[in-house]
Amino acid sequence: MRSTHAPAVPRRRRRNRTLLAATGLVAAMALTATACGGSGADDKADGTASRSAGQGTFEIPSDIASQLEEHGIDVDEWADGGWKDWDKDEWLSAAEDFVNPIIEGLWNPERMKSAQEADKTISTQDASADQGVSDPEPAPVEATAEKTPYHDNAAPVGKVFFDSPEGSMVCSGTVVTDVNHPGKSNLVWTAGHCVHAGQGGGWYRNIAFVPSYNDLGRPASELSDADPAEIAPYGTWWADWASTSSQWIEGGSESGGAGAAYDYAVLHVKPESGSQSLEEATGALAVDFSAPSATEVATMGAWGYPAAAPYSGLQMFKCVDRPGRLSLSPSLPTMYRIGCTMTGGSSGGGWFRVVDGETKLVSNTSIGPSDNRWLAGPQLGRTAQTLYENMSEAYGGR
């Protein structure tokens, strides 16, 4: 698994991947997205409170403010940097403990650019465990750059930014449809390890999603003068709730662990400013929860923002391959595996396949070896569908 953190902080072996395209995927798998647009009107949602803090306006929905207070957290201190306290005894871990109030302006273009992958990968020895029920390792598939502008080719795909005890990190994510709120989804699919540290850890903080990040795929040397609207063409969307599997929370580890086969998460997001839904801005993809066997699927494609060398984390890449099976244990669901050279930073990125002529999300990047030959992602079956439906029912209407 792979994520990304600030250069001064030591890296973790972890992987992050993401992406989906409208035009670029069209040739490979056929996907749709709306035209580029803003994040909507400037009205603030009802039921929120705004407090002035050192980082800017600190907008706190009343229910989130109550959650902070229930945990003994002063909302003003949190906005002024109290979120940087990662004391083990204070790190919120349980599924119901997630809190993520907006700190306006925190994820500015420079901070986004500095976030790097914090790699989490499994070793070759781990990957070959139970090889009898795994298919042979696939040949590496060289990742290819997505066409720019991304808003024309992969608008629903973007980067997930978050803070961890190790620093600022990134993953990838995809806007997905909301079955209970058609056309107005605010749901983003990503990896569990992009929102929660797993066994012995807790929820990450300041989780935000930026669709079509760095829309023109500019190199670092050109970003200092780039228009902020080019860095985040649809704005910044903060998670006001996140859900991941209990298996990841209880069994996820630095090497994936027993939680790897359940390494997925859904975010419910709201714009840092504006009232338009995310789907209205970018379009969205449906999720395929049929969990087909890899033997039944001719092609899967993975998209994301790889950040470890030789990549920079500033451009979107993709790999398309015939999937195989990877079993880490006879007691765990089999994972999908494709050849791909994408590195850390692509974790959480969507995997897509065509179902009856429609491109759907079927998995997300979770784990891979340290030499970047392939990627593996979980099957999205009934457990994943229940997580998604619960998120839609409880938070989709916000």
C-alpha positions in Angstrom: 0.0 0.0 0.0 1.2 3.5 -0.6 0.5 7.0 0.5 2.6 10.2 0.5 4.0 12.5 3.1 6.2 15.5 3.5 9.8 15.2 2.4 11.2 15.8 5.8 9.4 12.9 7.3 10.7 9.3 7.0 8.6 7.3 4.6 6.5 4.3 5.4 6.3 1.5 2.9 2.8 2.1 1.7 1.0 2.5 -1.6 -1.5 4.9 -3.0 -3.2 4.8 -6.4 -6.1 6.4 -8.1 -7.7 7.4 -11.3 -10.4 7.2 -13.7 -10.9 8.9 -17.0 -13.7 10.0 -19.2 -11.8 10.2 -22.5 -8.6 8.4 -21.6 -10.5 5.6 -20.1 -12.9 5.7 -23.0 -10.4 4.1 -25.3 -9.4 1.6 -22.7 -12.7 1.2 -20.8 -15.2 3.9 -21.7 -16.1 6.3 -18.9 -18.0 9.6 -18.6 -17.6 12.9 -16.7 -19.2 16.3 -17.0 -17.5 19.3 -18.4 -15.2 21.3 -16.1 -17.1 23.5 -13.7 -16.8 25.4 -10.4 -17.8 24.2 -7.0 -21.1 26.0 -7.0 -22.6 28.9 -5.1 -21.0 30.4 -2.1 -23.8 29.8 0.4 -23.0 27.9 3.5 -25.0 24.8 4.5 -27.5 25.1 7.3 -26.6 23.9 10.7 -23.0 25.0 10.7 -20.9 27.2 12.9 -17.9 29.2 11.8 -15.1 30.2 14.1 -12.1 32.3 13.3 -8.8 30.5 13.7 -5.1 31.1 12.9 -5.4 28.9 9.8 -8.5 30.7 8.4 -12.2 30.2 8.8 -12.9 27.0 10.7 -16.3 25.8 9.6 -17.8 23.2 11.9 -21.1 21.5 11.2 -23.0 21.3 14.5 -22.8 17.5 14.7 -19.1 17.5 14.1 -18.6 20.2 16.8 -20.5 18.0 19.2 -18.4 15.0 18.3 -15.2 17.0 19.0 -16.6 18.2 22.3 -17.7 14.7 23.3 -14.1 13.6 22.9 -12.9 16.5 25.1 -11.5 18.4 22.1 -11.6 22.2 22.0 -12.6 23.2 18.5 -10.6 26.4 18.4 -7.5 24.7 19.7 -8.0 22.0 17.0 -8.1 24.6 14.2 -5.0 26.4 15.6 -2.9 23.2 15.4 -4.2 20.9 18.1 -4.9 18.3 15.5 -1.1 17.7 15.4 -1.2 16.0 18.7 -0.9 12.3 17.9 -0.7 11.0 21.5 -1.5 7.3 21.3 -4.0 7.5 24.2 -5.9 10.4 22.5 -5.8 9.1 18.9 -9.4 8.3 18.0 -9.7 4.8 16.6 -13.2 3.3 16.8 -15.4 3.4 13.7 -17.8 5.9 15.4 -15.0 8.2 16.5 -14.2 9.8 13.1 -14.1 13.6 13.2 -12.7 15.9 10.4 -13.8 19.5 10.6 -12.9 21.8 7.7 -9.9 24.1 8.3 -10.3 26.4 5.4 -7.1 27.0 3.5 -5.1 24.3 5.2 -4.6 22.4 1.9 -3.2 25.2 -0.1 -1.4 24.4 -3.4 2.1 24.4 -1.8 1.0 22.0 1.0 -0.6 19.7 -1.6 2.5 19.7 -3.7 4.7 18.8 -0.7 2.7 15.8 0.4 4.5 12.6 -0.6 4.0 8.9 -0.6 4.5 7.0 2.5 4.8 3.5 1.0 3.2 0.5 2.5 4.0 -2.7 0.5 4.0 -6.4 1.2 7.2 -8.3 0.7 7.8 -10.9 -2.0 7.8 -13.6 0.7 4.3 -12.5 1.9 3.0 -12.3 -1.7 4.0 -15.8 -2.4 2.2 -17.2 0.6 -0.4 -19.8 -0.4 0.9 -19.6 -4.0 -1.1 -22.7 -4.8 -4.3 -20.7 -5.1 -2.7 -17.7 -6.7 -2.1 -17.2 -10.4 1.5 -16.7 -11.6 2.8 -13.2 -11.1 1.9 -11.0 -14.0 4.5 -9.4 -16.2 5.0 -5.7 -15.4 2.8 -3.3 -17.3 4.4 0.1 -17.8 2.1 2.9 -16.5 1.1 5.4 -19.2 0.3 9.1 -18.5 -3.3 10.2 -18.7 -4.2 12.8 -21.3 -4.6 16.4 -20.1 -6.7 18.3 -19.2 -7.8 15.7 -16.6 -11.2 17.3 -16.3 -11.9 16.2 -19.9 -10.4 12.7 -19.4 -10.8 11.6 -15.8 -12.8 14.2 -13.9 -14.1 11.8 -11.2 -10.6 10.8 -10.2 -8.4 12.8 -7.9 -6.0 12.9 -4.9 -6.9 12.2 -1.3 -4.9 14.4 1.1 -4.5 13.6 4.8 -2.3 14.2 7.8 -0.9 11.3 9.8 1.7 11.0 12.7 4.3 10.8 9.9 3.3 14.0 8.1 1.2 15.1 5.2 0.3 12.2 2.8 -1.6 11.5 -0.3 -3.7 8.7 -1.8 -6.0 8.5 -4.8 -9.8 8.3 -4.9 -12.8 8.2 -7.3 -16.2 9.9 -7.2 -18.9 7.2 -7.1 -22.6 7.4 -7.5 -25.0 7.4 -4.5 -27.8 4.9 -4.9 -30.1 7.0 -2.7 -29.2 10.4 -4.2 -29.0 9.9 -7.9 -27.2 12.7 -9.7 -26.1 14.4 -6.5 -23.5 12.1 -5.0 -20.9 13.4 -2.5 -19.3 9.9 -2.1 -15.6 9.1 -2.8 -14.1 5.6 -3.0 -10.6 5.1 -1.7 -8.5 2.6 0.3 -9.0 1.9 4.0 -5.3 2.6 4.7 -5.8 6.1 3.3 -8.2 7.0 6.2 -7.3 4.8 9.1 -4.0 3.3 10.3 -5.4 -0.1 11.0 -4.7 -2.3 14.0 -3.3 -0.3 16.9 -3.8 3.0 15.1 -6.6 5.5 14.5 -8.3 7.8 12.0 -6.1 10.1 10.0 -6.9 13.9 10.1 -7.7 16.7 7.7 -8.9 14.3 5.0 -9.7 16.1 1.8 -10.3 15.2 -1.9 -9.2 17.2 -4.9 -10.7 15.9 -8.2 -8.5 16.3 -11.3 -5.6 17.5 -9.3 -3.0 19.5 -11.3 -5.4 19.5 -14.3 -2.8 20.2 -16.9 -0.2 17.8 -15.4 2.4 20.5 -15.0 5.8 19.6 -13.6 6.9 21.0 -10.2 8.9 23.8 -11.8 5.8 25.3 -13.3 3.4 25.0 -10.4 4.7 27.9 -8.3 3.0 30.4 -10.7 0.0 28.1 -11.5 -3.5 29.4 -11.0 -5.0 27.7 -7.9 -8.0 26.8 -10.1 -5.7 24.8 -12.3 -4.3 22.9 -9.2 -7.8 22.2 -8.0 -10.2 22.8 -10.9 -13.3 21.6 -8.9 -12.1 22.9 -5.5 -11.2 21.1 -2.3 -13.8 18.7 -0.8 -13.5 17.8 2.9 -14.6 14.4 4.3 -17.3 15.0 7.0 -17.6 11.3 7.4 -15.5 8.2 6.5 -16.2 4.5 6.7 -13.8 1.6 6.3 -14.2 -2.1 7.0 -14.0 -3.4 10.6 -11.5 -6.0 9.1 -9.2 -3.1 8.2 -9.5 -1.4 11.5 -8.9 -4.6 13.4 -6.4 -6.4 11.2 -4.8 -3.8 8.9 -1.0 -3.4 9.3 2.1 -1.8 7.8 2.4 -4.7 5.4 -1.3 -4.9 4.6 -1.9 -7.8 7.1 -5.2 -9.6 7.4 -7.0 -6.4 6.5 -5.6 -6.1 3.0 -8.4 -8.1 1.4 -10.9 -5.5 3.0 -8.8 -2.4 2.3 -11.4 -0.1 1.0 -13.2 3.0 2.3 -16.0 5.5 1.4 -15.8 9.2 2.2 -18.8 11.5 2.3 -17.4 15.0 1.4 -18.5 18.6 1.3 -16.9 21.5 -0.6 -14.7 23.9 1.3 -17.0 26.5 -0.2 -20.1 26.2 -2.3 -23.2 24.0 -2.3 -23.1 22.0 -5.6 -22.7 18.2 -5.2 -19.5 16.6 -6.2 -21.2 14.5 -8.9 -22.8 17.6 -10.4 -19.3 19.0 -10.8 -17.3 16.0 -12.0 -19.6 13.1 -12.8 -19.5 9.8 -11.0 -19.0 6.1 -11.6 -21.2 3.3 -10.3 -19.6 0.6 -8.2 -19.7 -3.1 -9.3 -20.3 -5.2 -6.1 -20.7 -8.5 -8.0 -17.1 -9.5 -7.1 -16.5 -11.4 -10.3 -13.7 -14.0 -10.4 -10.6 -12.7 -12.1 -11.0 -15.6 -14.6 -14.3 -14.0 -15.8 -12.8 -10.6 -16.6 -10.8 -9.9 -19.7 -9.5 -6.4 -18.7 -9.2 -4.2 -15.7 -7.6 -0.7 -15.5 -6.1 1.1 -12.5 -5.7 4.8 -12.4 -3.7 7.0 -9.9 -1.2 9.6 -9.0 2.1 7.6 -8.3 4.5 9.7 -6.2 7.6 7.6 -5.5 10.5 7.6 -8.0 10.5 7.7 -10.9 7.1 9.5 -10.6 6.5 12.9 -8.9 2.9 12.5 -7.7 1.9 15.5 -9.9 0.7 13.6 -12.9 -2.0 10.9 -13.4 -1.1 7.5 -14.8 -2.9 4.3 -15.7 -2.3 0.6 -16.2 -4.6 -1.8 -18.1 -4.1 -5.6 -17.9 -5.9 -8.9 -17.7 -6.4 -9.6 -13.9 -5.1 -12.6 -12.1 -5.8 -13.9 -8.6 -3.7 -13.3 -5.4 -4.5 -15.2 -2.2 -2.6 -14.2 0.9 -4.4 -16.8 3.1 -6.9 -19.6 2.6 -9.1 -17.7 5.2 -9.1 -14.4 3.3 -11.0 -13.4 0.1 -8.9 -13.7 -3.0 -7.6 -10.3 -4.3 -7.3 -9.1 -7.9 -3.8 -8.6 -9.3 -2.5 -6.8 -12.4 0.9 -6.0 -13.8 1.6 -2.3 -13.2 4.7 -0.1 -12.5 2.9 2.6 -10.6 4.5 3.4 -7.2 3.4 4.9 -3.9 0.8 7.6 -4.1 -1.6 5.5 -6.3 -3.2 3.7 -3.3 -6.9 4.0 -3.2 -7.1 4.7 -6.9 -10.0 3.1 -8.7 -9.9 -0.1 -10.8 -12.4 -0.2 -13.6 -14.1 -2.7 -15.9 -16.8 -2.6 -18.5 -20.1 -4.1 -17.5 -22.8 -4.2 -20.2 -21.1 -1.3 -22.0 -20.8 0.8 -18.8 -17.5 1.5 -17.0 -17.8 0.7 -13.3 -15.4 0.7 -10.3 -14.6 -2.8 -9.3 -11.7 -2.5 -6.9 -9.0 -0.1 -5.6 -5.3 -0.2 -5.3 -4.2 -1.7 -2.0 -0.9 -3.5 -2.0 2.1 -4.3 -4.2 5.8 -5.3 -4.0 8.6 -2.9 -3.2 10.0 -3.3 -6.8 6.7 -2.0 -8.3 6.0 -4.9 -10.7 2.3 -5.3 -9.9 -0.7 -4.0 -7.9 -3.4 -5.9 -6.0 -6.8 -4.8 -5.0 -9.7 -6.2 -3.0 -12.8 -7.8 -4.4 -15.9 -5.6 -3.6 -18.5 -8.1 -2.5 -21.3 -8.0 0.1 -19.2 -6.6 2.9 -18.2 -3.6 0.8 -21.7 -3.1 -0.5 -23.1 -3.0 3.0 -20.5 -0.3 4.0 -21.4 1.7 0.9 -25.2 1.4 1.5 -24.9 2.4 5.1 -22.8 5.4 4.2 -25.4 6.4 1.6 -28.4 6.0 4.0 -26.8 7.7 7.0 -24.8 10.6 5.3 -25.7 10.8 1.7 -28.5 13.3 2.2 -26.3 15.9 4.0 
